[in-house]
Amino acid sequence: MMLPSEIHAIVNGFHGDPMLVLGPHLLQAGEWEVRAFLPQAESASVLIGSVEHVMKKMDPAGFFCVTLKADPKAYRIRLKTWKGTLTEIDDPYRFGNLLSTFDLHLFLEGTNYEAFRTFGAHVIEVEGIRGVRFAVWAPNAESVQVCGDFNHWDKNSHPMNPREGGVWELFVPGLRGGAVYKYFVRSRLNLYQQLKTDPFAAYGEVAPKNASVVWESDGYEWQDQEWMSERAKGDILKQPLTIYEVHLESWVHGAHNKPLSYRELAERLVTYAKDLNYTHIELMPILEHPFSGSWGYQVTGYFSPTSRFGTPDDFRYFVDKCHEAGIGVILDWVPAHFPKDAHGLALFDGTRLYEHDDPRQGEQLDWGTLIFNFGRNEIKSFLLSSAMCWLKEFHIDGLRVDAVASMLYLDYSREGKDWVPNQFGGRENLEAIAFLRRFNELCHAVPGAFTAAEEATDFPGVTRPVFLGGLGFTLKWNMGWMHDMFRYFKFDPFFRRHHHQNITFSLFYSFNENYLLPISHDEVVHGKSSLIGKMPGDEWQRFANVRAFLGYMYGHPGKKLLFMGQEFGQYEEWSELRPLRWELLQFGLHSGLQSLVRDLNRLLRAEAALYEVDSSYEGFSWIDFNDTENSVIAFIRYAQDKRELLVFVCNFTPVVRYNYHVGAPVAGNWTVALNTDASRYGGSGVGQTGTIQTEAVESHFHPQRFSLTLPPLAVLVLKPDFADTTQKFDEVPLRK
């Protein structure tokens, strides 16, 4: 029987198990009792077929009850609101629990890798009635309520039912997509109570609003079957990979100075990236986030594309159009930390639930954010499900994991003793390492998907397979190469002879990992200046330096990434508050640089020597790295078939070098495949074009040599014409 104290607990919102009170209940005398909490009702009745049974108001707050002679089964409730309106509803508490105990067991075990299908808000049909099933994890909550626009944000009218392991669920009949909602969490501890967005929400309000929105898709019909099929057959390590990194909100603005929508970007951005011959677009985080100034790196919605640019299906359309154009999509994914916003994951149920309980392990001091507790099974299910959601539900091709170094080390950005050693006394975060390994195993089980790590330390085996003791990433950002290059190019060319090691040192370790060479957004903000701004000299020399920089970058082993705006030489640092300076393309130096990037991407995609053997010494050979006085280097890039090769000759001074001799690996005619000093790129037009004939003079341990005119601050790319060679390739000595 129902106790008065239980009615009091229901109407005041702190009853921990509402199904014990609300809904239909069999009494000892064989009768049934239907109870409902209807704070909006002046009066109420139970409808069984066409028969109406008047309910008695047991509490002035709106608690109603009626006794019936038989099982009411599929009943409805007719109520009269305080405004005098008559309406009929289905009782949420007659449907019972819907989540399977097996799904809950997997979640608590840390192995529910598609928990987004269990948790969150899902439009479903139960007993022929459509509604929304809500589910959330809050083990230290006294009670959890669903509230939103559908119940006038009443914090007491829709209490959720507790399940195993601290999961709460409720089916709200009649609710449809578009409903705005939050969870009102009352904690058992410290009188904590807070409205929280749904951690598993598929959609959210447009910032600065932050409520979750029930997403009901019409069933998006993908058109990228051919792309997905071909992707599954490929190996990204042996394919061309040239990435255009984009911040969607500031790439370009449309009418009324507003950012473009996903569907508008599907036309303009995809067309632009295709025109510049990029293979992939990398999106700075578009996971839902409250503050645009975080650039998306402080995430509150790990399963929802930000509503700033449209709906989840609008984003699917964007990805679909990328694939239709032959362009892959990489997403920045941020499991390293999350913000402290009160509506988000922080102190979700009044305890440090998602974050580590010890603040020495649970707070990222540099960024004012919180760190996930990677040792907790439920957190593993949450984060791994997020990764699987993006790969499977949105057809994302690759996940780039942000701030991996902060995950690997317990003492990251912590001085002195303000950190906790692991069980062996070391500084490695063993739980985070285990998480990353499982993450990579799961991602690589998705056909054709790949992962990349932003990791700047010397942690061993970042791209080594998990079964060989590595972390299992496909690629690692080569931050050392990037910093060495910037350090070298900032010097006046006259002094570069004293810093020659900066452009050669990377080849000592370039094959320890599968590297990607990034010039990312982080390098053109916060006083670091733009790429063009890092270069010395007058305007012409600055552009020439950038062209030489990019020419060497595309010849250097490793996949390639450029941030938006670098392809045409934007002077200003990037800011999320304004679009790129597209008007600069009316000037020759800027449009010429863009043409060079277009041709570099075309060359990379056309020549197997530039992508097939990026991660092995077998794909690279020095010709000469000793000419420090002239700041000239020369090297060879090989494909798997070593008959496919290119020679790069780089002159990093503004001095034209006539009759410069470089060893030639193959005798015969060679073609200048690319000259970064060409006049159409904004260069001086100095240097060879067309065909070059090698000379039968030994040079740099090769039996033949080139006699070249090296253009100033430029890179020449030479390709052999085997139809005219006078020497068999297998007679050529190969140097490693």
TIFI-170817 format. One record per residue (C-alpha): x, y, z; residue number from 1; residue in one letter. Coordinates in steps of 0.05 Angstrom, whole numbers, plus 5000, padded with zeros to 4 digits. Each point is the difference from the previous one (the first is absolute). Layout:
residues N
x,y,z,n,res
X,Y,Z,NUM,a $
...
This chain:
residues 736
x,y,z,n,res
5000,5000,5000,1,m $
5021,5071,4987,2,m $
5024,5041,5059,3,l $
4987,5076,5009,4,p $
5075,5011,5004,5,s $
5007,4971,4930,6,e $
4949,5048,4972,7,i $
5039,5056,5034,8,h $
5064,4975,4968,9,a $
4969,4996,4931,10,i $
4969,5069,4999,11,v $
5064,5030,5027,12,n $
5045,4965,4951,13,g $
5045,4958,5044,14,f $
4970,4930,4995,15,h $
5054,4954,4976,16,g $
4956,4947,4968,17,d $
4936,5031,4971,18,p $
4976,4934,4969,19,m $
4987,4975,5071,20,l $
4948,5054,5007,21,v $
4976,5024,4931,22,l $
4963,4960,4947,23,g $
4956,4939,5009,24,p $
5010,4957,5063,25,h $
4967,4936,5022,26,l $
4972,5005,5071,27,l $
4996,4942,5050,28,q $
4924,4996,4993,29,a $
5007,4985,4926,30,g $
4982,5070,4979,31,e $
5043,5047,4959,32,w $
5019,5071,5015,33,e $
5023,5051,4949,34,v $
5040,5058,5026,35,r $
5025,5061,4962,36,a $
5036,5064,5016,37,f $
4969,5055,4957,38,l $
5019,5068,5026,39,p $
4968,5034,4940,40,q $
4931,4967,5014,41,a $
4941,5026,5038,42,e $
4965,4933,4992,43,s $
5016,4933,4967,44,a $
4968,4935,4979,45,s $
5024,4932,4976,46,v $
4972,4979,4932,47,l $
4994,4926,4987,48,i $
4969,4995,4931,49,g $
4942,5048,5003,50,s $
4989,4993,5075,51,v $
5024,5057,5043,52,e $
5022,4989,5073,53,h $
5007,5064,5039,54,v $
5064,5007,5040,55,m $
5004,5028,5070,56,k $
5049,5056,5014,57,k $
5043,4974,5058,58,m $
5045,5062,5004,59,d $
4986,5072,4979,60,p $
5066,4999,4960,61,a $
4966,4955,4950,62,g $
5005,4927,5024,63,f $
4940,4960,4976,64,f $
4977,4929,5014,65,c $
4943,4953,4981,66,v $
4983,4928,5020,67,t $
4978,4951,4945,68,l $
4969,4931,5002,69,k $
5045,4971,4946,70,a $
5067,5009,4966,71,d $
4995,5066,4962,72,p $
5052,4979,4948,73,k $
5002,5050,4942,74,a $
4966,5059,5034,75,y $
5005,5075,4987,76,r $
4992,5059,5046,77,i $
4950,5057,4985,78,r $
5016,5063,5037,79,l $
4973,5070,5007,80,k $
5055,5052,5007,81,t $
4996,5061,5044,82,w $
4986,5040,4937,83,k $
4937,4958,4988,84,g $
5029,4961,4941,85,t $
4982,4927,4992,86,l $
5055,4953,4975,87,t $
5017,4926,4999,88,e $
5069,4971,5012,89,i $
5033,4932,5008,90,d $
5029,4987,5068,91,d $
5076,4993,4997,92,p $
5000,4954,5060,93,y $
4957,4944,4970,94,r $
5055,4980,4950,95,f $
5051,4973,5049,96,g $
5075,4994,4986,97,n $
5023,4995,4928,98,l $
5076,4996,5003,99,l $
5029,4930,4997,100,s $
5041,4977,5060,101,t $
5052,4975,4950,102,f $
5012,5069,4971,103,d $
5006,5029,5070,104,l $
5048,4944,5020,105,h $
5045,5016,4940,106,l $
4999,5074,5017,107,f $
5020,4987,5072,108,l $
5053,4951,4976,109,e $
5030,5052,4953,110,g $
4985,4961,4937,111,t $
4937,5032,4974,112,n $
5034,5032,4940,113,y $
4934,5025,4970,114,e $
4969,5026,5064,115,a $
4970,5058,4961,116,f $
4947,4951,4977,117,r $
4982,4986,5073,118,t $
5009,5068,5034,119,f $
4975,5069,4981,120,g $
4932,5016,4970,121,a $
4971,4953,4948,122,h $
4934,5004,4964,123,v $
4971,4930,5002,124,i $
4933,4965,4998,125,e $
4974,4959,5059,126,v $
4934,4963,4996,127,e $
4983,5040,4939,128,g $
5012,5066,5034,129,i $
5057,5046,4977,130,r $
5040,5038,5051,131,g $
5070,5013,5026,132,v $
5041,4953,5043,133,r $
5049,5038,5044,134,f $
5060,4967,5034,135,a $
5057,5031,5041,136,v $
5054,4976,5047,137,w $
5001,5034,5068,138,a $
5017,4949,5055,139,p $
5004,5049,5057,140,n $
4934,5035,4986,141,a $
4943,4997,5049,142,e $
4952,5013,4942,143,s $
5004,5021,4927,144,v $
4944,5036,4963,145,q $
4990,5013,4926,146,v $
4977,5071,4990,147,c $
4993,5044,4939,148,g $
4953,5040,4958,149,d $
4950,4943,4998,150,f $
4987,5005,5076,151,n $
5015,5074,5008,152,h $
5067,4983,5031,153,w $
4967,4971,5062,154,d $
5054,4967,5041,155,k $
4953,4951,5034,156,n $
4949,4975,4950,157,s $
5041,4947,4963,158,h $
5044,4961,5049,159,p $
5043,4946,4968,160,m $
5004,4927,5020,161,n $
5064,4972,5030,162,p $
5036,4941,4968,163,r $
5062,4960,5013,164,e $
5066,5037,5011,165,g $
4969,5069,5010,166,g $
4965,5004,4933,167,v $
4933,5037,4996,168,w $
4948,4992,4945,169,e $
4931,5025,4981,170,l $
4955,4992,4939,171,f $
4959,5063,4987,172,v $
4943,4982,4952,173,p $
4977,5051,4949,174,g $
5066,5037,5000,175,l $
5033,5010,4932,176,r $
5062,5028,4968,177,g $
5016,5072,5013,178,g $
4982,4998,5074,179,a $
5049,5040,5042,180,v $
5021,4967,5065,181,y $
5050,4993,5057,182,k $
5008,4954,5059,183,y $
4989,5029,5069,184,f $
5047,4962,5045,185,v $
4991,4999,5075,186,r $
5061,4971,5034,187,s $
5002,4959,5064,188,r $
5059,5043,5021,189,l $
5007,5072,5023,190,n $
4929,5020,4978,191,l $
5028,5006,4929,192,y $
4949,5010,4945,193,q $
5010,5023,4929,194,q $
4969,5001,4931,195,l $
5045,4959,4954,196,k $
5003,4991,4925,197,t $
4997,4928,4976,198,d $
5071,4971,4994,199,p $
4975,4956,4943,200,f $
4958,5053,4965,201,a $
4998,4994,4925,202,a $
4982,5073,4990,203,y $
5002,5065,5040,204,g $
4975,5071,5001,205,e $
5039,5052,4962,206,v $
5051,5035,5046,207,a $
4997,5038,5045,208,p $
4939,4957,5019,209,k $
5022,4932,5025,210,n $
4941,4953,5009,211,a $
4997,4934,4964,212,s $
4951,4988,4943,213,v $
4965,4934,4983,214,v $
5025,4982,4931,215,w $
4952,4960,4955,216,e $
5032,4986,4933,217,s $
4959,4984,4939,218,d $
5053,4948,4985,219,g $
5057,5031,4961,220,y $
5014,4962,4936,221,e $
5075,4998,4988,222,w $
5026,5006,4929,223,q $
5073,4983,5015,224,d $
4998,4925,4993,225,q $
5054,5000,4946,226,e $
5046,5044,5043,227,w $
4990,4956,5062,228,m $
5012,4937,4960,229,s $
5065,5027,4969,230,e $
5022,5028,5067,231,r $
4995,4931,5032,232,a $
5048,4972,4948,233,k $
5054,5053,5009,234,g $
5059,5013,5046,235,d $
5005,5073,5017,236,i $
5075,4992,5015,237,l $
5012,4982,4927,238,k $
4951,5050,4971,239,q $
5006,5075,4987,240,p $
4978,5040,5061,241,l $
4999,5075,4995,242,t $
4954,5034,5051,243,i $
4966,5067,5002,244,y $
4987,5018,5072,245,e $
4938,5044,5009,246,v $
4964,5038,5055,247,h $
4930,5001,4971,248,l $
4976,5062,5037,249,e $
5054,5045,4972,250,s $
5017,4970,4932,251,w $
4954,5046,4962,252,v $
4937,5039,5019,253,h $
4937,5005,4959,254,g $
4941,5047,4999,255,a $
4996,5048,5059,256,h $
5071,4980,5019,257,n $
4977,4933,5028,258,k $
5039,4935,4996,259,p $
4977,4951,4947,260,l $
4955,4941,5016,261,s $
5021,4927,4992,262,y $
4962,4998,4934,263,r $
5031,5064,4975,264,e $
5068,4975,5019,265,l $
4985,4935,4963,266,a $
5000,5042,4937,267,e $
5052,5055,5011,268,r $
5051,4966,5045,269,l $
4998,4934,4964,270,v $
5006,5034,4932,271,t $
5059,5041,5024,272,y $
5037,4941,5032,273,a $
4990,4959,4937,274,k $
5026,5056,4956,275,d $
5063,5003,5042,276,l $
5008,4924,4994,277,n $
4997,4985,5074,278,y $
4984,4928,5018,279,t $
4969,5015,5068,280,h $
4968,5056,5040,281,i $
5015,5000,5074,282,e $
4948,5035,5043,283,l $
5020,5034,5064,284,m $
4951,4972,5052,285,p $
4928,5006,4979,286,i $
4977,4960,5060,287,l $
4950,5042,5038,288,e $
5035,5052,5044,289,h $
4973,5061,5038,290,p $
5055,5051,4986,291,f $
5023,5016,4929,292,s $
5065,5029,5026,293,g $
5022,4930,5020,294,s $
5001,4983,4925,295,w $
4960,4938,5018,296,g $
5053,4970,5045,297,y $
4958,5005,5063,298,q $
4945,4950,4984,299,v $
4933,4990,5035,300,t $
4966,4957,4947,301,g $
5042,4941,4980,302,y $
4947,4970,4955,303,f $
4971,5062,4966,304,s $
5026,5043,4943,305,p $
4993,5072,5022,306,t $
4933,5031,4982,307,s $
5035,5065,4981,308,r $
5000,4976,4927,309,f $
4939,4955,4997,310,g $
4971,4933,5020,311,t $
5035,4933,5006,312,p $
4972,4981,4932,313,d $
5026,5065,4971,314,d $
5069,4978,5024,315,f $
4990,4931,4969,316,r $
4984,5036,4935,317,y $
5066,5038,5005,318,f $
5039,4936,5010,319,v $
4962,4966,4944,320,d $
5017,5056,4952,321,k $
5073,4997,5020,322,c $
5001,4926,4983,323,h $
4963,5012,4936,324,e $
5055,5048,4980,325,a $
5054,4950,5019,326,g $
5020,5036,5064,327,i $
5006,4967,5068,328,g $
4980,5032,5065,329,v $
5043,5000,5063,330,i $
4971,5023,5066,331,l $
5037,5029,5059,332,d $
4979,4959,5061,333,w $
5014,5023,5070,334,v $
5000,4946,5054,335,p $
5056,5033,5040,336,a $
4958,5050,5039,337,h $
4932,5034,5005,338,f $
4976,5067,5027,339,p $
4973,5017,5069,340,k $
4935,5030,4975,341,d $
4945,4986,5051,342,a $
4952,4972,4948,343,h $
5052,4950,4974,344,g $
5036,4939,5026,345,l $
5034,5033,5059,346,a $
4974,4974,5068,347,l $
4945,4967,4961,348,f $
4964,4966,5058,349,d $
5031,5043,5055,350,g $
5064,4959,4998,351,t $
5061,4998,4955,352,r $
4967,4949,4955,353,l $
5031,5011,4932,354,y $
5063,5035,5026,355,e $
5052,4966,5044,356,h $
4984,5007,5074,357,d $
5070,5023,5019,358,d $
5009,5071,4975,359,p $
5074,4986,4989,360,r $
4977,4952,4946,361,q $
4932,5030,4983,362,g $
5016,5072,4982,363,e $
5039,5028,4941,364,q $
5031,5063,5028,365,l $
5024,5029,4934,366,d $
4931,5003,4970,367,w $
4955,5005,5061,368,g $
4966,4935,4981,369,t $
4987,4932,5030,370,l $
5031,4933,4983,371,i $
4960,4936,4989,372,f $
5009,4942,5047,373,n $
5027,4951,4948,374,f $
5002,4943,5050,375,g $
4924,5000,5010,376,r $
4963,4950,4957,377,n $
4941,5045,4986,378,e $
5046,5055,4975,379,i $
5031,4951,4952,380,k $
4931,4981,4973,381,s $
4983,5074,4994,382,f $
5062,5023,4963,383,l $
5009,4938,4956,384,l $
4927,5004,4980,385,s $
5011,5073,4980,386,s $
5056,4979,4954,387,a $
4958,4944,4970,388,m $
4941,5048,4991,389,c $
5041,5047,4956,390,w $
5031,4943,4959,391,l $
4936,4960,4991,392,k $
4942,5048,5004,393,e $
5034,5059,4964,394,f $
5048,4961,4954,395,h $
5060,5040,5025,396,i $
5064,4973,4968,397,d $
5050,5017,5054,398,g $
5004,5025,5071,399,l $
5056,5046,5021,400,r $
5008,4996,5075,401,v $
5017,5067,5032,402,d $
5051,5009,5057,403,a $
5023,4928,5005,404,v $
5061,5019,5039,405,a $
4956,5028,5056,406,s $
4968,4931,5004,407,m $
5064,4960,5001,408,l $
5035,5034,5059,409,y $
4975,5009,5071,410,l $
5047,5059,5010,411,d $
4980,5036,4936,412,y $
5005,5076,5015,413,s $
5008,4985,5074,414,r $
5061,5023,5037,415,e $
5031,4972,5063,416,g $
4959,4948,5037,417,k $
4931,5022,4977,418,d $
4986,4933,4966,419,w $
4989,4928,5018,420,v $
5048,4946,4974,421,p $
4971,4936,4970,422,n $
5002,4933,5037,423,q $
5072,4989,4979,424,f $
5023,5069,5021,425,g $
5003,5026,4929,426,g $
4971,5061,4965,427,r $
4962,4963,4946,428,e $
4924,5000,5004,429,n $
4989,4925,4993,430,l $
4924,5005,4999,431,e $
5001,5052,4944,432,a $
5051,4958,4961,433,i $
4955,4939,5005,434,a $
4941,5042,4978,435,f $
5037,5027,4938,436,l $
5021,4930,4981,437,r $
4928,4975,5003,438,r $
4977,5062,4962,439,f $
5048,4986,4943,440,n $
4982,4926,4998,441,e $
4926,5018,4992,442,l $
5012,5055,4949,443,c $
5042,4956,4956,444,h $
4946,4947,5002,445,a $
4956,5049,4961,446,v $
5019,4986,4927,447,p $
5047,5053,4973,448,g $
4997,5046,5061,449,a $
5065,5029,5028,450,f $
5024,5041,5060,451,t $
5051,5054,5011,452,a $
5033,5023,5064,453,a $
5020,5071,5017,454,e $
5058,4979,5044,455,e $
5064,5041,5007,456,a $
5042,4958,5048,457,t $
5046,4942,4988,458,d $
4950,4948,5026,459,f $
5020,4936,4965,460,p $
4956,4962,4952,461,g $
4943,5050,4989,462,v $
4987,4969,4931,463,t $
5024,4931,5016,464,r $
4943,4948,5000,465,p $
4969,4983,5067,466,v $
5019,4927,4993,467,f $
5073,5022,4996,468,l $
4995,5043,5063,469,g $
4984,5066,4967,470,g $
4942,5049,5007,471,l $
4973,4979,4933,472,g $
4990,5067,4965,473,f $
5004,5002,4924,474,t $
5037,5066,4999,475,l $
5037,5047,5047,476,k $
5008,5075,4990,477,w $
5074,5016,4989,478,n $
5004,5062,5044,479,m $
5076,4996,5004,480,g $
5007,5009,4924,481,w $
4952,5059,5002,482,m $
5037,5037,5055,483,h $
5068,4987,4968,484,d $
4975,5027,4934,485,m $
4972,5063,5032,486,f $
5064,5010,5039,487,r $
5040,4994,4935,488,y $
4957,5045,4956,489,f $
4996,5057,5050,490,k $
5074,5014,4988,491,f $
5024,5047,4946,492,d $
5024,4955,4943,493,p $
5071,5026,5011,494,f $
5003,4967,5068,495,f $
4965,4934,4981,496,r $
5067,4968,4986,497,r $
5010,4998,5076,498,h $
4933,4964,5011,499,h $
5002,4948,4945,500,h $
4986,4945,5050,501,q $
4929,5025,5009,502,n $
4980,4977,4931,503,i $
5037,4934,5002,504,t $
4992,4976,5072,505,f $
4929,4973,4990,506,s $
5026,4946,4954,507,l $
5035,4967,5059,508,f $
4932,4981,5029,509,y $
4950,5008,4943,510,s $
4989,4925,4995,511,f $
4992,4985,5074,512,n $
4926,5013,4993,513,e $
4948,5010,4946,514,n $
5004,5075,4997,515,y $
4955,5055,4975,516,l $
5031,5069,4988,517,l $
4952,5052,5028,518,p $
4998,5075,4993,519,i $
4938,5007,5042,520,s $
4956,5055,5031,521,h $
5042,4998,5063,522,d $
5059,5030,4962,523,e $
4965,5062,4974,524,v $
4968,5028,5064,525,v $
5018,5032,5067,526,h $
5057,5042,4975,527,g $
5034,4945,4959,528,k $
4983,5039,4936,529,s $
4973,4971,4936,530,s $
5042,4954,4956,531,l $
5018,5057,4954,532,i $
5015,5043,5061,533,g $
5052,4951,5025,534,k $
5043,5012,4939,535,m $
5056,5053,4996,536,p $
5013,5050,4945,537,g $
4957,5044,4956,538,d $
4933,4978,4973,539,e $
5029,4963,4940,540,w $
5050,4963,5044,541,q $
4946,4982,5051,542,r $
4958,4967,4946,543,f $
5061,4967,4970,544,a $
5018,4972,5068,545,n $
4929,4972,5009,546,v $
5003,4969,4931,547,r $
5067,4967,5016,548,a $
4974,4979,5068,549,f $
4941,4965,4968,550,l $
5041,4970,4945,551,g $
5046,4967,5051,552,y $
4941,4980,5043,553,m $
4967,4963,4943,554,y $
5065,4965,4983,555,g $
5015,4980,5073,556,h $
4975,4931,5021,557,p $
4933,5003,5036,558,g $
4928,5017,4985,559,k $
4982,5073,4994,560,k $
4953,5050,5035,561,l $
4990,5074,4989,562,l $
4953,5046,5039,563,f $
4952,5044,4961,564,m $
5027,5067,4978,565,g $
5072,4975,4993,566,q $
4986,4978,4929,567,e $
4995,5073,4977,568,f $
5045,5035,5050,569,g $
4953,5036,5048,570,q $
5041,5053,5037,571,y $
4960,5004,5064,572,e $
4998,4947,5053,573,e $
4938,4957,4997,574,w $
4942,5020,5044,575,s $
4936,4962,5012,576,e $
4963,5067,5001,577,l $
5009,5017,4926,578,r $
5002,4963,4933,579,p $
5063,4991,4960,580,l $
5025,5058,4957,581,r $
4976,4972,4934,582,w $
5007,5068,4966,583,e $
5076,4990,5001,584,l $
4992,4952,4941,585,l $
4993,5059,4953,586,q $
5075,5011,5009,587,f $
5051,4960,4961,588,g $
5045,4976,5057,589,l $
4940,4973,5038,590,h $
4966,4967,4941,591,s $
5067,4973,4977,592,g $
5012,4967,5067,593,l $
4931,4969,4996,594,q $
5017,4973,4931,595,s $
5064,4969,5028,596,l $
4961,4964,5055,597,v $
4951,4975,4947,598,r $
5058,4973,4958,599,d $
5037,4971,5060,600,l $
4937,4961,5019,601,n $
4992,4977,4928,602,r $
5073,4978,4997,603,l $
4994,4962,5066,604,l $
4938,4964,4977,605,r $
5031,4984,4932,606,a $
5067,4974,5023,607,e $
5004,4936,5040,608,a $
5070,5020,5022,609,a $
4968,5053,5044,610,l $
4953,4956,5039,611,y $
5012,4925,4994,612,e $
5061,4994,5045,613,v $
4992,5058,5049,614,d $
5018,4961,5062,615,s $
5062,4962,4979,616,s $
5071,5017,4982,617,y $
4989,4962,4935,618,e $
4960,5059,4974,619,g $
5054,5052,5012,620,f $
5073,5011,4983,621,s $
5045,5060,5008,622,w $
5040,5024,4940,623,i $
5033,5057,5038,624,d $
4987,5030,5068,625,f $
5070,5029,5011,626,n $
4997,5065,4961,627,d $
4990,5043,5061,628,t $
5037,5059,4968,629,e $
4948,5007,4945,630,n $
4941,4975,5042,631,s $
4983,4949,4946,632,v $
4975,4929,5010,633,i $
4982,4945,4950,634,a $
4965,4934,5011,635,f $
4961,4945,4965,636,i $
4930,4973,5015,637,r $
4983,4929,4978,638,y $
4935,4963,4990,639,a $
4994,4926,5016,640,q $
5023,4987,4929,641,d $
5066,5037,5004,642,k $
4997,5016,4926,643,r $
4948,5053,5021,644,e $
5041,5055,5032,645,l $
5007,5075,5006,646,l $
5060,5044,5016,647,v $
4991,5063,5043,648,f $
5052,5055,4999,649,v $
4988,5056,5050,650,c $
5035,5068,5001,651,n $
4984,5037,5065,652,f $
5036,5065,4982,653,t $
4979,5056,4952,654,p $
5063,4988,4958,655,v $
4993,4970,4931,656,v $
5050,4943,4994,657,r $
5024,4987,4928,658,y $
5031,4934,4977,659,n $
4984,4968,5067,660,y $
5018,4926,4998,661,h $
4957,4947,5033,662,v $
5008,4925,4995,663,g $
4948,4966,4955,664,a $
4976,4930,5020,665,p $
4979,4983,4929,666,v $
5032,5020,4934,667,a $
4959,5030,4944,668,g $
4948,5054,4992,669,n $
4965,5030,5060,670,w $
4940,5046,5002,671,t $
4991,5059,5048,672,v $
4935,4977,5032,673,a $
4995,5062,5043,674,l $
5039,5065,5012,675,n $
4974,5041,5059,676,t $
5033,5062,4970,677,d $
4957,4996,4937,678,a $
4971,5067,4981,679,s $
4929,4974,5004,680,r $
5011,4987,5074,681,y $
5025,5071,5010,682,g $
5073,4981,4992,683,g $
5056,5029,4957,684,s $
4995,4946,4947,685,g $
5074,4981,5008,686,v $
5021,4928,4992,687,g $
4991,4943,4951,688,q $
4935,4981,4969,689,t $
4986,4943,4953,690,g $
5053,4946,4992,691,t $
5070,4992,5031,692,i $
5052,4951,4974,693,q $
5046,4969,5052,694,t $
5076,5003,4991,695,e $
5045,4938,5005,696,a $
5040,5029,5058,697,v $
5000,4967,5068,698,e $
4971,5044,5054,699,s $
4976,4987,5071,700,h $
5014,4925,4993,701,f $
4957,4996,4937,702,h $
5030,4985,4931,703,p $
4961,5058,4968,704,q $
4986,5072,5019,705,r $
4954,5058,4985,706,f $
5026,5069,4983,707,s $
4946,5046,5025,708,l $
4983,5073,5008,709,t $
4970,5003,5069,710,l $
4947,5055,5007,711,p $
5001,5044,5062,712,p $
4963,4976,5062,713,l $
4970,4943,4961,714,a $
4992,4925,4992,715,v $
5008,4962,4935,716,l $
4966,4933,4991,717,v $
5030,4955,4946,718,l $
4970,4938,4970,719,k $
5035,4949,4955,720,p $
4975,4984,4931,721,d $
5014,4926,4997,722,f $
4981,4996,4927,723,a $
5065,5037,4985,724,d $
5047,4974,5054,725,t $
5067,4972,4979,726,t $
5010,4959,5063,727,q $
4960,4942,5029,728,k $
4970,5016,5067,729,f $
5027,4937,5033,730,d $
5070,5025,4986,731,e $
4989,5063,5042,732,v $
5031,4998,5070,733,p $
4948,5015,5054,734,l $
5022,5038,5062,735,r $
4959,4999,5064,736,k $
